[in-house]
Structure formats: structure tokens, C-alpha cells
Amino acid sequence: MSEHRDELHHWIDSLPEEQVEQMLADVRRRTQPHVTAPDSAFAWIGAGVANNGRTDNAMRVEELLAEGFGRD
């Protein structure tokens, strides 16, 4: 057993009973697999590129605003 694991066992064994449930919940939370964002979560990237493929949006703000870009 590694030194760190041995120390962890020591701390767990010395934990007061009233703290066991809270610590166990924290350990469970930390060891659960992380859920990755679906591909659709990043669908907004590139939304500023007009349908015609232009990428000079900063230079044509007035034109985009006149087309309704950024309005509800």
C-alpha cells in the first residue's frame, strides 16, 4: 500500500462517526465520472459568420444590425 493510501486509511479510521456520511458523500461526488457536454452545446460557435461565408463582421456592424442581427 502506498504511503498516501496508508495515510488516507489512518484519517478515515480516526474520523468521528457524525462526519462519516458527509465525507462519504464528498468522496462519491469526487469519484463520479465527469459528464461531457454534448456536441450541440457548442453549436453557437461560428454563429457570427454570415451565410455567404464572410468573416469580416467587425467591419460591417452597421450592415448586420440593419439585417436584424442580435435582435430578439
C-alpha positions as CSV (number, residue, x, y, z in Angstrom):
1,M,0.0,0.0,0.0
2,S,1.3,3.4,-0.9
3,E,2.2,6.0,1.8
4,H,-0.6,8.3,0.7
5,R,-3.2,5.5,0.8
6,D,-2.0,4.4,4.2
7,E,-2.4,8.0,5.5
8,L,-5.9,8.2,4.0
9,H,-6.8,5.0,5.8
10,H,-5.5,6.4,9.0
11,W,-7.6,9.6,8.6
12,I,-10.7,7.6,7.7
13,D,-10.3,5.4,10.8
14,S,-9.9,8.4,13.1
15,L,-12.9,10.3,11.6
16,P,-15.7,11.0,14.1
17,E,-18.9,8.9,13.3
18,E,-21.0,12.1,12.8
19,Q,-18.7,13.2,9.9
20,V,-18.7,9.9,8.1
21,E,-21.8,10.4,6.0
22,Q,-20.7,13.9,4.9
23,M,-17.2,12.7,4.0
24,L,-18.6,9.7,2.1
25,A,-20.8,12.0,0.0
26,D,-17.9,14.2,-0.8
27,V,-15.8,11.2,-1.9
28,R,-18.6,9.8,-4.0
29,R,-19.0,13.2,-5.7
30,R,-15.3,13.4,-6.4
31,T,-15.1,9.9,-7.9
32,Q,-18.2,10.1,-10.2
33,P,-17.3,10.2,-13.9
34,H,-17.5,13.7,-15.4
35,V,-20.3,14.3,-17.9
36,T,-19.0,15.9,-21.0
37,A,-21.1,18.5,-22.9
38,P,-22.9,17.3,-25.9
39,D,-21.8,18.5,-29.3
40,S,-24.8,20.8,-29.5
41,A,-23.5,22.8,-26.6
42,F,-21.0,24.5,-28.8
43,A,-23.3,25.0,-31.8
44,W,-23.3,28.7,-31.3
45,I,-19.6,28.9,-32.3
46,G,-19.4,30.5,-35.7
47,A,-22.8,32.0,-35.4
48,G,-21.4,35.4,-36.4
49,V,-20.4,34.1,-39.8
50,A,-22.9,35.1,-42.4
51,N,-24.4,32.5,-44.7
52,N,-22.2,33.8,-47.5
53,G,-19.1,32.8,-45.6
54,R,-17.9,36.3,-44.8
55,T,-15.9,36.7,-41.6
56,D,-15.4,40.5,-41.6
57,N,-18.3,41.1,-39.2
58,A,-16.5,43.6,-37.1
59,M,-16.0,45.9,-40.1
60,R,-19.7,45.6,-41.2
61,V,-21.6,46.1,-37.9
62,E,-24.0,48.6,-39.3
63,E,-24.9,46.2,-42.1
64,L,-25.5,43.3,-39.7
65,L,-27.6,45.5,-37.4
66,A,-29.7,46.6,-40.3
67,E,-30.3,42.9,-41.1
68,G,-31.6,42.4,-37.6
69,F,-28.6,40.6,-36.2
70,G,-28.6,40.5,-32.4
71,R,-32.3,41.2,-32.0
72,D,-34.9,39.0,-30.3
